Amino acid sequence: MQVVTRFAPSPTGLLHLGHVYAAATAWRAARAARGRFLVRLEDIDPQRCRPAYADAILEDLAWLGLSSDAPVRIQSAHLADYRAVLNDLAARALVYPCFCSRADIAREIVQSAAAPHTPDGAPPYPGTCRTLSATARAARLAAGDPHAWRLDLRAALRNAPTLRFLEHTDGWTRADPSPFGDVILARRDIPASYHLCVTHDDAHQGVTLVTRAADLKPATHLHVLLQHLNGWPTPAYAHHVLLTGPDGTRLAKRAGAPSVRDLRAAGLAATEILARADEGRVLF
């Protein structure tokens, strides 16, 4: 099987060295196996993503020599694909509409002994709308009440076999998505979640090896479940270190991390920027 890797940034800002490290890791893994390297723009959040950033990302990648081996997939151009997946899950009673606001959820959590956060960093959903009757759900949907779509984790796991994935550093690993609870797969203002889109697109594009930062490693447990529910193959995973700034915090433009554009303007060549990313050096 041909090795296919990908780099999938969100165009919410300019590329910095952390992005360069991630892209180069995926590119090198593909080249080492004589495989293919793909670029995907995860731009489903219209409030944060900007076309100008998308253009800059692709231009910077080309300048670095990390261009995609196939046409770049733009997620916002494929919203119908994600809606079809949601509709199928809904028809199988694996997702349900959630009409709760954040304030509603916060009140429920205060009254319960729930854990403080899911692996996504969000408060755990107490399952309020999971128990709504079909009649009540239909009435609220017909009335146009704002809602998200949540995975019914209990239903999803009911007939699931033992799930596992191949992690580069750990070998075969058992997947345990239970800490995520009834995670959101589509929001009121965003038609599909990261979890749904990334698993769909990895399958659609034939990705066989996912290389990404270690902070996304917990999400793999949920992604393996979504792959099982939708009949999609599970790729191998290799989670790499996060590049950090001098104070030990994750690199971010808002925290002052120099962008590739900054480094180019300072006169650094592409080979120098790639080397700095490999070394984890963020200062001039």
VEXDREN-2710 file (C-alpha; in Angstrom, 1 decimal):
% VEXDREN-2710
k/r/px/py/pz
1/MET/0.0/0.0/0.0
2/GLN/1.3/3.4/-0.9
3/VAL/2.0/5.7/2.0
4/VAL/-0.1/8.9/1.9
5/THR/0.5/11.6/4.5
6/ARG/-1.1/15.0/4.9
7/PHE/-0.7/18.5/6.4
8/ALA/-4.0/20.1/7.3
9/PRO/-3.7/23.6/8.7
10/SER/-6.6/25.9/9.5
11/PRO/-6.2/29.3/7.7
12/THR/-6.7/31.4/10.9
13/GLY/-3.2/33.0/10.7
14/LEU/0.2/32.8/9.0
15/LEU/2.4/29.8/9.2
16/HIS/5.0/29.7/12.0
17/LEU/7.8/27.3/12.8
18/GLY/5.5/24.9/14.5
19/HIS/3.5/24.5/11.3
20/VAL/6.7/24.1/9.3
21/TYR/7.8/21.3/11.5
22/ALA/4.5/19.5/11.1
23/ALA/4.4/20.0/7.4
24/ALA/8.0/18.9/6.9
25/THR/7.4/15.8/9.1
26/ALA/4.5/14.6/6.9
27/TRP/6.4/15.5/3.7
28/ARG/9.5/13.6/4.7
29/ALA/7.5/10.5/5.8
30/ALA/5.9/10.4/2.4
31/ARG/9.2/10.9/0.6
32/ALA/11.0/8.3/2.6
33/ALA/8.4/5.7/1.6
34/ARG/8.1/7.0/-2.0
35/GLY/4.5/7.9/-1.2
36/ARG/2.4/11.1/-1.6
37/PHE/2.1/14.2/0.6
38/LEU/-1.2/16.0/0.6
39/VAL/-2.2/19.5/1.8
40/ARG/-5.7/20.2/3.1
41/LEU/-7.2/23.5/4.3
42/GLU/-9.5/23.0/7.3
43/ASP/-11.5/26.2/6.9
44/ILE/-15.0/25.2/8.1
45/ASP/-15.1/28.0/10.8
46/PRO/-16.2/31.1/8.8
47/GLN/-15.6/33.4/11.8
48/ARG/-11.9/32.6/12.2
49/CYS/-10.7/31.4/8.8
50/ARG/-9.7/34.0/6.1
51/PRO/-9.0/33.5/2.3
52/ALA/-5.9/35.7/2.6
53/TYR/-4.4/33.3/5.2
54/ALA/-5.2/30.3/3.0
55/ASP/-3.4/31.9/0.0
56/ALA/-0.4/32.8/2.2
57/ILE/-0.2/29.3/3.6
58/LEU/-0.1/27.7/0.2
59/GLU/2.4/30.2/-1.1
60/ASP/4.7/29.7/1.9
61/LEU/4.5/25.9/1.6
62/ALA/5.4/26.2/-2.1
63/TRP/8.4/28.4/-1.3
64/LEU/9.5/25.9/1.3
65/GLY/9.3/23.1/-1.2
66/LEU/6.4/21.4/0.6
67/SER/3.7/21.6/-2.1
68/SER/0.9/19.1/-2.2
69/ASP/1.2/16.1/-4.6
70/ALA/-2.5/16.4/-5.4
71/PRO/-5.0/19.3/-5.6
72/VAL/-5.4/21.0/-2.3
73/ARG/-8.7/20.0/-0.6
74/ILE/-10.7/22.9/0.7
75/GLN/-13.1/21.7/3.4
76/SER/-15.6/24.6/3.0
77/ALA/-16.2/23.4/-0.6
78/HIS/-17.4/20.0/0.6
79/LEU/-20.0/20.8/3.3
80/ALA/-22.5/18.6/1.6
81/ASP/-20.2/15.6/2.1
82/TYR/-20.2/16.2/5.9
83/ARG/-23.9/16.7/6.0
84/ALA/-24.4/13.4/4.2
85/VAL/-22.4/11.7/6.9
86/LEU/-24.4/13.4/9.7
87/ASN/-27.7/12.4/8.0
88/ASP/-26.6/8.8/7.8
89/LEU/-25.6/8.8/11.5
90/ALA/-28.9/10.4/12.4
91/ALA/-30.8/7.8/10.4
92/ARG/-29.0/5.1/12.5
93/ALA/-29.8/6.9/15.8
94/LEU/-26.1/7.5/16.5
95/VAL/-26.4/11.3/16.8
96/TYR/-29.1/13.5/18.3
97/PRO/-30.0/17.2/18.2
98/CYS/-28.9/19.2/21.3
99/PHE/-30.7/22.4/22.1
100/CYS/-28.7/23.3/25.2
101/SER/-26.8/26.6/25.4
102/ARG/-23.4/26.8/27.1
103/ALA/-25.2/28.4/30.1
104/ASP/-27.6/25.4/30.3
105/ILE/-24.7/23.0/30.2
106/ALA/-22.8/24.9/32.9
107/ARG/-25.8/24.8/35.2
108/GLU/-26.2/21.1/34.8
109/ILE/-22.5/20.5/35.5
110/VAL/-22.6/22.6/38.7
111/GLN/-25.4/20.3/39.9
112/SER/-23.6/17.1/39.0
113/ALA/-20.3/15.5/40.0
114/ALA/-19.0/15.5/36.4
115/ALA/-15.4/15.7/35.5
116/PRO/-14.2/19.2/34.8
117/HIS/-13.2/18.8/31.2
118/THR/-13.2/16.4/28.2
119/PRO/-10.0/15.8/26.2
120/ASP/-11.1/18.6/24.0
121/GLY/-11.0/21.0/27.0
122/ALA/-14.7/21.4/27.0
123/PRO/-17.0/20.8/29.9
124/PRO/-18.5/17.2/29.8
125/TYR/-22.0/17.2/28.4
126/PRO/-24.5/15.8/31.0
127/GLY/-26.7/14.2/28.4
128/THR/-29.7/16.5/28.8
129/CYS/-31.1/16.3/25.3
130/ARG/-30.2/12.6/24.8
131/THR/-33.3/11.7/26.8
132/LEU/-35.7/13.9/24.8
133/SER/-38.5/11.9/23.2
134/ALA/-38.7/11.6/19.4
135/THR/-41.8/13.8/19.5
136/ALA/-40.2/16.6/21.5
137/ARG/-37.1/16.5/19.2
138/ALA/-39.2/16.7/16.1
139/ALA/-41.3/19.6/17.4
140/ARG/-38.2/21.6/18.3
141/LEU/-36.6/21.0/15.0
142/ALA/-39.8/21.9/13.2
143/ALA/-39.9/25.1/15.2
144/GLY/-36.4/26.0/14.1
145/ASP/-34.8/26.0/17.5
146/PRO/-31.0/26.4/17.3
147/HIS/-29.3/23.2/17.9
148/ALA/-26.0/21.2/17.6
149/TRP/-25.6/17.6/16.7
150/ARG/-24.0/15.3/19.3
151/LEU/-22.7/11.8/19.0
152/ASP/-24.7/9.4/21.2
153/LEU/-21.7/7.7/22.7
154/ARG/-23.6/4.9/24.4
155/ALA/-25.4/3.9/21.2
156/ALA/-22.1/4.2/19.3
157/LEU/-20.3/1.9/21.7
158/ARG/-23.1/-0.6/22.1
159/ASN/-22.1/-2.8/19.1
160/ALA/-18.6/-1.6/18.7
161/PRO/-15.8/-4.2/18.8
162/THR/-12.6/-3.6/20.6
163/LEU/-11.2/-0.6/18.8
164/ARG/-7.5/-0.1/18.3
165/PHE/-5.0/1.9/16.3
166/LEU/-1.3/1.6/15.4
167/GLU/0.7/4.4/17.0
168/HIS/4.3/4.9/15.8
169/THR/5.8/5.1/19.3
170/ASP/3.5/2.8/21.2
171/GLY/2.5/0.0/18.8
172/TRP/-1.0/-1.3/18.7
173/THR/-3.1/0.8/21.2
174/ARG/-6.6/0.2/22.4
175/ALA/-8.9/3.1/21.7
176/ASP/-11.0/4.4/24.5
177/PRO/-13.3/7.3/23.3
178/SER/-15.4/7.3/26.5
179/PRO/-13.7/10.5/28.0
180/PHE/-15.1/12.5/25.2
181/GLY/-18.7/11.8/26.1
182/ASP/-21.4/12.9/23.7
183/VAL/-19.1/15.1/21.6
184/ILE/-20.5/17.7/19.2
185/LEU/-20.2/16.7/15.5
186/ALA/-21.9/19.8/14.1
187/ARG/-22.4/23.2/15.8
188/ARG/-25.1/25.8/15.4
189/ASP/-22.7/28.1/13.6
190/ILE/-20.3/25.6/12.1
191/PRO/-21.8/22.8/9.9
192/ALA/-19.4/20.1/11.0
193/SER/-16.8/19.6/13.7
194/TYR/-13.1/19.0/13.3
195/HIS/-13.5/15.4/14.4
196/LEU/-16.1/14.6/11.7
197/CYS/-14.3/16.5/8.9
198/VAL/-10.8/15.2/9.6
199/THR/-11.9/11.5/9.8
200/HIS/-14.0/11.9/6.6
201/ASP/-11.3/13.6/4.7
202/ASP/-8.5/11.2/5.7
203/ALA/-10.7/8.3/4.4
204/HIS/-11.8/10.2/1.3
205/GLN/-8.2/11.1/0.4
206/GLY/-6.7/7.7/1.2
207/VAL/-4.4/8.9/4.0
208/THR/-2.6/5.9/5.4
209/LEU/-0.3/7.7/7.9
210/VAL/-1.4/10.7/10.0
211/THR/1.5/12.7/11.4
212/ARG/0.4/15.4/13.8
213/ALA/1.3/17.1/17.0
214/ALA/1.2/15.3/20.3
215/ASP/-1.7/17.5/21.7
216/LEU/-4.0/15.7/19.2
217/LYS/-3.1/12.3/20.3
218/PRO/-6.1/11.9/22.7
219/ALA/-8.4/12.7/19.8
220/THR/-7.3/9.6/18.0
221/HIS/-9.4/7.5/20.4
222/LEU/-12.5/9.3/19.2
223/HIS/-11.4/9.3/15.6
224/VAL/-11.0/5.5/15.6
225/LEU/-14.6/5.2/16.8
226/LEU/-15.9/7.5/14.0
227/GLN/-13.9/5.6/11.5
228/HIS/-15.6/2.3/12.7
229/LEU/-19.1/3.8/12.7
230/ASN/-18.7/5.1/9.1
231/GLY/-16.9/2.1/7.7
232/TRP/-13.7/4.0/7.0
233/PRO/-10.2/2.6/7.3
234/THR/-8.0/3.5/10.3
235/PRO/-4.7/5.0/9.2
236/ALA/-1.5/4.6/11.2
237/TYR/-0.6/7.5/13.5
238/ALA/2.7/9.2/14.4
239/HIS/2.3/12.0/16.9
240/HIS/5.3/14.3/17.1
241/VAL/6.5/16.9/19.7
242/LEU/5.0/20.4/19.9
243/LEU/7.4/23.2/19.2
244/THR/7.5/25.7/22.1
245/GLY/8.7/29.2/22.7
246/PRO/11.4/30.3/25.1
247/ASP/8.9/30.3/28.0
248/GLY/7.9/26.7/27.2
249/THR/4.4/27.6/25.8
250/ARG/3.2/26.3/22.5
251/LEU/4.1/28.4/19.5
252/ALA/1.3/30.7/18.4
253/LYS/1.3/33.8/16.4
254/ARG/-0.8/35.6/19.1
255/ALA/2.0/34.8/21.5
256/GLY/4.6/36.4/19.3
257/ALA/5.9/33.4/17.4
258/PRO/7.6/34.7/14.2
259/SER/5.8/33.7/11.0
260/VAL/7.4/32.3/8.0
261/ARG/6.7/35.6/6.4
262/ASP/8.6/37.3/9.2
263/LEU/11.6/35.0/8.7
264/ARG/11.6/35.4/4.9
265/ALA/11.5/39.2/5.3
266/ALA/14.5/38.9/7.7
267/GLY/16.4/37.2/4.8
268/LEU/16.3/33.6/5.9
269/ALA/16.4/31.0/3.1
270/ALA/13.9/28.1/3.0
271/THR/16.6/25.6/4.0
272/GLU/17.4/27.8/7.1
273/ILE/13.7/28.0/8.1
274/LEU/13.3/24.2/7.8
275/ALA/16.5/23.7/9.9
276/ARG/15.3/26.1/12.6
277/ALA/12.0/24.2/12.7
278/ASP/13.8/20.9/13.1
279/GLU/15.9/22.4/16.0
280/GLY/12.9/24.0/17.7
281/ARG/14.6/27.4/17.6
282/VAL/12.1/30.3/17.5
283/LEU/14.3/33.4/18.0
284/PHE/16.2/35.3/15.4
END
